[in-house]
Amino acid sequence: MNVKSRRRFSPEFKAQALELVALGKPVDVVARELEVGPDLIYSWRRKAEKQTQLVCGVEGAVGDRSAADELRLLRRQVANLQIENDILKKAAIILGTSNPPKKGGS
């Protein structure tokens, strides 16, 4: 009996895959490169969009949220932005769009 164990992917791996798709690479190509199914990438994208909608969703009247809740939300957003920034830096290096070295002069 040949039993396959279920692979688990880190949030960073998922974010990197979604970032490659966001940069314009087709989902099928990204899926093949990362050796995952395209349906899995679409699923990750739906979950990420749903999470973004929850974070950026319309809130009630001003003052409904406590200061602690507001601080937690802002910290979560900062963490997400830092992860996205790191992914963009890595993608720039991978795609060769980093700043070219300066030409010699004196």
VMD Tcl script that builds the backbone (N, CA, C; Angstrom):
set m [mol new atoms 318]
animate dup $m
set s [atomselect $m all]
$s set {name element resname resid chain x y z} {
  {N N MET 1 A 0.833 -1.178 0.000}
  {CA C MET 1 A 0.000 0.000 0.000}
  {C C MET 1 A 0.881 1.245 0.000}
  {N N ASN 2 A 0.660 2.108 -0.946}
  {CA C ASN 2 A 1.467 3.312 -1.100}
  {C C ASN 2 A 0.669 4.509 -0.590}
  {N N VAL 3 A 1.033 5.006 0.594}
  {CA C VAL 3 A 0.309 6.113 1.202}
  {C C VAL 3 A 1.148 7.376 1.080}
  {N N LYS 4 A 0.567 8.410 0.491}
  {CA C LYS 4 A 1.264 9.687 0.387}
  {C C LYS 4 A 0.942 10.526 1.613}
  {N N SER 5 A 1.963 11.125 2.171}
  {CA C SER 5 A 1.707 12.038 3.282}
  {C C SER 5 A 1.395 13.413 2.710}
  {N N ARG 6 A 0.614 14.133 3.421}
  {CA C ARG 6 A 0.195 15.454 2.970}
  {C C ARG 6 A 1.313 16.451 3.208}
  {N N ARG 7 A 1.674 17.189 2.171}
  {CA C ARG 7 A 2.720 18.198 2.311}
  {C C ARG 7 A 2.128 19.451 2.941}
  {N N ARG 8 A 2.899 20.075 3.785}
  {CA C ARG 8 A 2.486 21.331 4.410}
  {C C ARG 8 A 3.421 22.430 3.932}
  {N N PHE 9 A 2.848 23.579 3.683}
  {CA C PHE 9 A 3.625 24.699 3.159}
  {C C PHE 9 A 3.591 25.847 4.157}
  {N N SER 10 A 4.725 26.501 4.325}
  {CA C SER 10 A 4.812 27.616 5.263}
  {C C SER 10 A 4.088 28.830 4.680}
  {N N PRO 11 A 3.662 29.747 5.536}
  {CA C PRO 11 A 3.033 30.977 5.036}
  {C C PRO 11 A 3.962 31.756 4.108}
  {N N GLU 12 A 5.273 31.704 4.374}
  {CA C GLU 12 A 6.233 32.414 3.521}
  {C C GLU 12 A 6.256 31.813 2.116}
  {N N PHE 13 A 6.203 30.478 2.042}
  {CA C PHE 13 A 6.199 29.795 0.753}
  {C C PHE 13 A 4.954 30.183 -0.045}
  {N N LYS 14 A 3.807 30.174 0.637}
  {CA C LYS 14 A 2.550 30.542 -0.026}
  {C C LYS 14 A 2.595 31.980 -0.510}
  {N N ALA 15 A 3.107 32.877 0.359}
  {CA C ALA 15 A 3.175 34.293 -0.013}
  {C C ALA 15 A 4.109 34.494 -1.198}
  {N N GLN 16 A 5.216 33.756 -1.225}
  {CA C GLN 16 A 6.152 33.878 -2.335}
  {C C GLN 16 A 5.507 33.400 -3.638}
  {N N ALA 17 A 4.772 32.300 -3.570}
  {CA C ALA 17 A 4.081 31.800 -4.763}
  {C C ALA 17 A 3.066 32.825 -5.262}
  {N N LEU 18 A 2.307 33.404 -4.345}
  {CA C LEU 18 A 1.308 34.403 -4.739}
  {C C LEU 18 A 1.969 35.660 -5.277}
  {N N GLU 19 A 3.129 35.998 -4.752}
  {CA C GLU 19 A 3.835 37.184 -5.242}
  {C C GLU 19 A 4.321 36.974 -6.674}
  {N N LEU 20 A 4.793 35.770 -6.975}
  {CA C LEU 20 A 5.218 35.478 -8.342}
  {C C LEU 20 A 4.043 35.603 -9.306}
  {N N VAL 21 A 2.880 35.140 -8.879}
  {CA C VAL 21 A 1.680 35.270 -9.707}
  {C C VAL 21 A 1.319 36.747 -9.861}
  {N N ALA 22 A 1.444 37.505 -8.766}
  {CA C ALA 22 A 1.115 38.935 -8.819}
  {C C ALA 22 A 2.075 39.701 -9.725}
  {N N LEU 23 A 3.297 39.196 -9.862}
  {CA C LEU 23 A 4.277 39.848 -10.734}
  {C C LEU 23 A 4.019 39.561 -12.215}
  {N N GLY 24 A 3.028 38.691 -12.484}
  {CA C GLY 24 A 2.652 38.456 -13.871}
  {C C GLY 24 A 2.948 37.072 -14.400}
  {N N LYS 25 A 3.558 36.222 -13.596}
  {CA C LYS 25 A 3.812 34.853 -14.045}
  {C C LYS 25 A 2.504 34.078 -14.039}
  {N N PRO 26 A 2.241 33.281 -15.068}
  {CA C PRO 26 A 1.014 32.478 -15.089}
  {C C PRO 26 A 1.002 31.464 -13.943}
  {N N VAL 27 A -0.176 31.200 -13.423}
  {CA C VAL 27 A -0.332 30.274 -12.302}
  {C C VAL 27 A 0.218 28.899 -12.662}
  {N N ASP 28 A -0.027 28.431 -13.879}
  {CA C ASP 28 A 0.450 27.111 -14.287}
  {C C ASP 28 A 1.977 27.029 -14.241}
  {N N VAL 29 A 2.648 28.097 -14.666}
  {CA C VAL 29 A 4.113 28.114 -14.672}
  {C C VAL 29 A 4.644 28.108 -13.243}
  {N N VAL 30 A 4.063 28.942 -12.384}
  {CA C VAL 30 A 4.493 29.006 -10.987}
  {C C VAL 30 A 4.259 27.650 -10.315}
  {N N ALA 31 A 3.105 27.050 -10.579}
  {CA C ALA 31 A 2.784 25.754 -9.982}
  {C C ALA 31 A 3.792 24.693 -10.415}
  {N N ARG 32 A 4.153 24.690 -11.680}
  {CA C ARG 32 A 5.109 23.710 -12.182}
  {C C ARG 32 A 6.485 23.931 -11.553}
  {N N GLU 33 A 6.912 25.197 -11.457}
  {CA C GLU 33 A 8.221 25.503 -10.880}
  {C C GLU 33 A 8.289 25.107 -9.403}
  {N N LEU 34 A 7.208 25.316 -8.682}
  {CA C LEU 34 A 7.194 25.028 -7.250}
  {C C LEU 34 A 6.721 23.613 -6.939}
  {N N GLU 35 A 6.370 22.879 -7.984}
  {CA C GLU 35 A 5.923 21.495 -7.858}
  {C C GLU 35 A 4.690 21.362 -6.964}
  {N N VAL 36 A 3.711 22.224 -7.221}
  {CA C VAL 36 A 2.412 22.148 -6.549}
  {C C VAL 36 A 1.345 22.226 -7.632}
  {N N GLY 37 A 0.132 21.881 -7.279}
  {CA C GLY 37 A -0.961 21.950 -8.238}
  {C C GLY 37 A -1.461 23.382 -8.398}
  {N N PRO 38 A -1.886 23.737 -9.603}
  {CA C PRO 38 A -2.411 25.091 -9.818}
  {C C PRO 38 A -3.639 25.377 -8.956}
  {N N ASP 39 A -4.450 24.347 -8.700}
  {CA C ASP 39 A -5.635 24.547 -7.857}
  {C C ASP 39 A -5.242 25.003 -6.459}
  {N N LEU 40 A -4.104 24.522 -5.983}
  {CA C LEU 40 A -3.631 24.903 -4.657}
  {C C LEU 40 A -3.274 26.388 -4.626}
  {N N ILE 41 A -2.636 26.869 -5.674}
  {CA C ILE 41 A -2.279 28.294 -5.732}
  {C C ILE 41 A -3.539 29.147 -5.807}
  {N N TYR 42 A -4.526 28.721 -6.597}
  {CA C TYR 42 A -5.789 29.460 -6.655}
  {C C TYR 42 A -6.459 29.492 -5.281}
  {N N SER 43 A -6.383 28.383 -4.556}
  {CA C SER 43 A -6.957 28.314 -3.220}
  {C C SER 43 A -6.252 29.284 -2.274}
  {N N TRP 44 A -4.921 29.306 -2.343}
  {CA C TRP 44 A -4.163 30.236 -1.500}
  {C C TRP 44 A -4.540 31.680 -1.829}
  {N N ARG 45 A -4.737 31.963 -3.115}
  {CA C ARG 45 A -5.079 33.329 -3.514}
  {C C ARG 45 A -6.458 33.725 -2.992}
  {N N ARG 46 A -7.419 32.795 -3.073}
  {CA C ARG 46 A -8.759 33.092 -2.539}
  {C C ARG 46 A -8.703 33.374 -1.046}
  {N N LYS 47 A -7.942 32.556 -0.311}
  {CA C LYS 47 A -7.825 32.762 1.134}
  {C C LYS 47 A -7.151 34.084 1.450}
  {N N ALA 48 A -6.128 34.452 0.698}
  {CA C ALA 48 A -5.428 35.718 0.920}
  {C C ALA 48 A -6.352 36.896 0.626}
  {N N GLU 49 A -7.144 36.793 -0.439}
  {CA C GLU 49 A -8.082 37.867 -0.766}
  {C C GLU 49 A -9.154 38.006 0.310}
  {N N LYS 50 A -9.622 36.865 0.814}
  {CA C LYS 50 A -10.628 36.899 1.867}
  {C C LYS 50 A -10.059 37.536 3.135}
  {N N GLN 51 A -8.805 37.192 3.467}
  {CA C GLN 51 A -8.169 37.765 4.648}
  {C C GLN 51 A -7.979 39.270 4.475}
  {N N THR 52 A -7.602 39.697 3.274}
  {CA C THR 52 A -7.425 41.125 3.007}
  {C C THR 52 A -8.750 41.853 3.140}
  {N N GLN 53 A -9.825 41.244 2.670}
  {CA C GLN 53 A -11.136 41.865 2.793}
  {C C GLN 53 A -11.544 42.002 4.247}
  {N N LEU 54 A -11.205 40.994 5.066}
  {CA C LEU 54 A -11.540 41.060 6.487}
  {C C LEU 54 A -10.751 42.157 7.180}
  {N N VAL 55 A -9.466 42.291 6.842}
  {CA C VAL 55 A -8.618 43.293 7.473}
  {C C VAL 55 A -9.014 44.692 7.022}
  {N N CYS 56 A -9.323 44.840 5.731}
  {CA C CYS 56 A -9.626 46.155 5.179}
  {C C CYS 56 A -11.132 46.418 5.106}
  {N N GLY 57 A -11.931 45.532 5.676}
  {CA C GLY 57 A -13.384 45.647 5.589}
  {C C GLY 57 A -13.911 46.910 6.239}
  {N N VAL 58 A -15.145 47.210 5.930}
  {CA C VAL 58 A -15.788 48.400 6.475}
  {C C VAL 58 A -16.076 48.165 7.947}
  {N N GLU 59 A -15.707 49.097 8.762}
  {CA C GLU 59 A -15.912 49.005 10.194}
  {C C GLU 59 A -17.139 49.811 10.593}
  {N N GLY 60 A -17.553 49.657 11.821}
  {CA C GLY 60 A -18.693 50.408 12.348}
  {C C GLY 60 A -18.335 51.866 12.548}
  {N N ALA 61 A -19.089 52.509 13.372}
  {CA C ALA 61 A -18.867 53.932 13.634}
  {C C ALA 61 A -17.505 54.133 14.279}
  {N N VAL 62 A -16.979 55.332 14.131}
  {CA C VAL 62 A -15.691 55.671 14.712}
  {C C VAL 62 A -15.780 55.513 16.224}
  {N N GLY 63 A -14.769 54.859 16.805}
  {CA C GLY 63 A -14.754 54.682 18.241}
  {C C GLY 63 A -15.326 53.353 18.694}
  {N N ASP 64 A -15.797 52.524 17.780}
  {CA C ASP 64 A -16.335 51.219 18.153}
  {C C ASP 64 A -15.236 50.257 18.594}
  {N N ARG 65 A -14.048 50.451 18.096}
  {CA C ARG 65 A -12.955 49.524 18.352}
  {C C ARG 65 A -12.098 50.049 19.500}
  {N N SER 66 A -11.703 49.169 20.391}
  {CA C SER 66 A -10.848 49.583 21.500}
  {C C SER 66 A -9.431 49.849 20.990}
  {N N ALA 67 A -8.656 50.537 21.784}
  {CA C ALA 67 A -7.283 50.867 21.403}
  {C C ALA 67 A -6.450 49.599 21.240}
  {N N ALA 68 A -6.665 48.594 22.099}
  {CA C ALA 68 A -5.903 47.345 22.005}
  {C C ALA 68 A -6.211 46.616 20.696}
  {N N ASP 69 A -7.486 46.583 20.297}
  {CA C ASP 69 A -7.856 45.934 19.035}
  {C C ASP 69 A -7.223 46.662 17.854}
  {N N GLU 70 A -7.251 47.971 17.918}
  {CA C GLU 70 A -6.655 48.787 16.857}
  {C C GLU 70 A -5.158 48.518 16.753}
  {N N LEU 71 A -4.490 48.453 17.893}
  {CA C LEU 71 A -3.052 48.202 17.914}
  {C C LEU 71 A -2.736 46.821 17.354}
  {N N ARG 72 A -3.512 45.806 17.720}
  {CA C ARG 72 A -3.313 44.457 17.193}
  {C C ARG 72 A -3.471 44.433 15.673}
  {N N LEU 73 A -4.495 45.106 15.183}
  {CA C LEU 73 A -4.738 45.159 13.743}
  {C C LEU 73 A -3.575 45.835 13.022}
  {N N LEU 74 A -3.115 46.949 13.564}
  {CA C LEU 74 A -2.019 47.683 12.924}
  {C C LEU 74 A -0.725 46.870 12.944}
  {N N ARG 75 A -0.471 46.178 14.042}
  {CA C ARG 75 A 0.728 45.335 14.106}
  {C C ARG 75 A 0.652 44.208 13.089}
  {N N ARG 76 A -0.515 43.614 12.930}
  {CA C ARG 76 A -0.701 42.547 11.942}
  {C C ARG 76 A -0.464 43.096 10.534}
  {N N GLN 77 A -0.971 44.283 10.260}
  {CA C GLN 77 A -0.779 44.874 8.940}
  {C C GLN 77 A 0.696 45.168 8.688}
  {N N VAL 78 A 1.406 45.666 9.689}
  {CA C VAL 78 A 2.837 45.939 9.540}
  {C C VAL 78 A 3.589 44.647 9.263}
  {N N ALA 79 A 3.266 43.585 9.983}
  {CA C ALA 79 A 3.928 42.296 9.766}
  {C C ALA 79 A 3.674 41.796 8.350}
  {N N ASN 80 A 2.437 41.908 7.871}
  {CA C ASN 80 A 2.116 41.475 6.507}
  {C C ASN 80 A 2.878 42.305 5.473}
  {N N LEU 81 A 2.970 43.597 5.700}
  {CA C LEU 81 A 3.693 44.459 4.761}
  {C C LEU 81 A 5.183 44.145 4.754}
  {N N GLN 82 A 5.748 43.822 5.925}
  {CA C GLN 82 A 7.157 43.450 5.970}
  {C C GLN 82 A 7.409 42.160 5.204}
  {N N ILE 83 A 6.509 41.192 5.339}
  {CA C ILE 83 A 6.642 39.930 4.603}
  {C C ILE 83 A 6.554 40.197 3.103}
  {N N GLU 84 A 5.583 41.010 2.701}
  {CA C GLU 84 A 5.436 41.325 1.280}
  {C C GLU 84 A 6.670 42.041 0.748}
  {N N ASN 85 A 7.229 42.948 1.549}
  {CA C ASN 85 A 8.428 43.680 1.144}
  {C C ASN 85 A 9.602 42.728 0.959}
  {N N ASP 86 A 9.781 41.780 1.877}
  {CA C ASP 86 A 10.855 40.797 1.754}
  {C C ASP 86 A 10.680 39.956 0.500}
  {N N ILE 87 A 9.449 39.579 0.208}
  {CA C ILE 87 A 9.173 38.771 -0.984}
  {C C ILE 87 A 9.506 39.565 -2.243}
  {N N LEU 88 A 9.144 40.830 -2.251}
  {CA C LEU 88 A 9.452 41.664 -3.419}
  {C C LEU 88 A 10.959 41.808 -3.616}
  {N N LYS 89 A 11.689 41.946 -2.526}
  {CA C LYS 89 A 13.149 42.042 -2.634}
  {C C LYS 89 A 13.720 40.764 -3.226}
  {N N LYS 90 A 13.239 39.609 -2.735}
  {CA C LYS 90 A 13.722 38.326 -3.243}
  {C C LYS 90 A 13.350 38.156 -4.709}
  {N N ALA 91 A 12.136 38.553 -5.069}
  {CA C ALA 91 A 11.694 38.434 -6.461}
  {C C ALA 91 A 12.537 39.322 -7.373}
  {N N ALA 92 A 12.884 40.511 -6.887}
  {CA C ALA 92 A 13.712 41.413 -7.682}
  {C C ALA 92 A 15.080 40.793 -7.937}
  {N N ILE 93 A 15.626 40.145 -6.928}
  {CA C ILE 93 A 16.920 39.490 -7.100}
  {C C ILE 93 A 16.794 38.329 -8.075}
  {N N ILE 94 A 15.734 37.527 -7.914}
  {CA C ILE 94 A 15.525 36.372 -8.788}
  {C C ILE 94 A 15.333 36.812 -10.234}
  {N N LEU 95 A 14.575 37.866 -10.429}
  {CA C LEU 95 A 14.271 38.322 -11.786}
  {C C LEU 95 A 15.348 39.236 -12.355}
  {N N GLY 96 A 16.358 39.560 -11.555}
  {CA C GLY 96 A 17.463 40.372 -12.044}
  {C C GLY 96 A 17.130 41.832 -12.192}
  {N N THR 97 A 16.174 42.320 -11.423}
  {CA C THR 97 A 15.804 43.729 -11.535}
  {C C THR 97 A 16.388 44.555 -10.408}
  {N N SER 98 A 17.365 44.002 -9.696}
  {CA C SER 98 A 17.990 44.784 -8.627}
  {C C SER 98 A 18.873 45.847 -9.255}
  {N N ASN 99 A 19.284 46.805 -8.466}
  {CA C ASN 99 A 20.101 47.895 -8.974}
  {C C ASN 99 A 21.406 47.356 -9.523}
  {N N PRO 100 A 21.748 47.732 -10.762}
  {CA C PRO 100 A 23.010 47.263 -11.340}
  {C C PRO 100 A 24.185 47.942 -10.626}
  {N N PRO 101 A 25.361 47.299 -10.602}
  {CA C PRO 101 A 26.505 47.929 -9.960}
  {C C PRO 101 A 26.893 49.200 -10.705}
  {N N LYS 102 A 27.401 50.162 -9.957}
  {CA C LYS 102 A 27.803 51.438 -10.572}
  {C C LYS 102 A 29.054 51.220 -11.402}
  {N N LYS 103 A 29.099 51.922 -12.547}
  {CA C LYS 103 A 30.254 51.809 -13.413}
  {C C LYS 103 A 31.413 52.582 -12.795}
  {N N GLY 104 A 32.573 52.021 -12.981}
  {CA C GLY 104 A 33.778 52.586 -12.351}
  {C C GLY 104 A 34.081 53.999 -12.801}
  {N N GLY 105 A 34.485 54.759 -11.992}
  {CA C GLY 105 A 34.955 56.127 -12.190}
  {C C GLY 105 A 35.920 56.368 -11.063}
  {N N SER 106 A 36.319 57.512 -10.850}
  {CA C SER 106 A 37.221 57.714 -9.731}
  {C C SER 106 A 36.534 58.140 -8.556}
}
mol reanalyze $m
mol bondsrecalc $m
mol representation Tube
mol addrep $m
